[in-house]
Amino acid sequence: MTSFLLLGILLGLRHALEADHLAAVAALATRHRGLGRTVLQGAAWGAGHGVVLLAVGGVCLLFRLAVPAAAARLLEAGIGVLLIVLGWGVLRRVVQRRVHVHLHRHDDGTVHLHAHRHAAEEAHDPEHHRHVHAERLPWRAVGVGMMHGLAGSAALLLLVASTLTSPAVSLLYIACFSAGAVLGMAALSAVISLPLRHTAGLLGSAHNTLETLVGLGALGIGVWVIYAAAGPF
């Protein structure tokens, strides 16, 4: 049993590396520069993903239900639409701004990279560097994770239903899988944040190019997910 639950955690870690998950978290990561905030985005995605898996899994296992194949494909197509929206949002931010990137020091001594916009005719104003960081939960990442969890619930439930007989053990396996996904996505977010921070520190145009690639990648994977979900029913 211990080995099986450990396998659930490892599969959850691997689950975080799927292309649509990577595209979503990369698009979310472009909204923040700080490493801690970016990792929190990934963990929030994993938390939303896990909550939905446990909720749907609990209901289905309790009442011996299954997610219909047609509904599963519609949910997958919804993920494709979501990725297109996220990718488009990244590209729109890149186009609508002229970014100034610099090292920024808070009064408490915290130093981090900060990007802000100057209009083309606007001179650089040091007061732009004075700002307050809003401390709020990354609900957008939680929502995106919940959508992914809902779309992936059918396949996971099919797996546990075909290998496990006890609903309690099945839910425990889903919990371990979800915990692995949280850890994997948090680690992946940390890795994603490194090139974003590095290019921001070197050259604003390089940073914008990287964000453009992230946006285009999310758009492309979103279209691919919709195409794959639109197969014959």
Secondary structure, 3 states (H helix, E strand, C coil): CHHHHHHHHHHHHHHCCCHHHHHHHHHHHCCCCCHHHHHHHHHHHHHHHHHHHHHHHHHHHHHCCCCCHHHHHHHHHHHHHHHHHHHHHHHHHHHHCCEEEEEEECCCCCEEEEEEECCCCCCCCHHHHCCCCCCCCCHHHHHHHHHHHHHHHHHHHHHHHHHCCCHHHHHHHHHHHHHHHHHHHHHHHHHHHHHHHHHHHHCHHHHHHHHHHHHHHHHHHHHHHHHHHCCCC
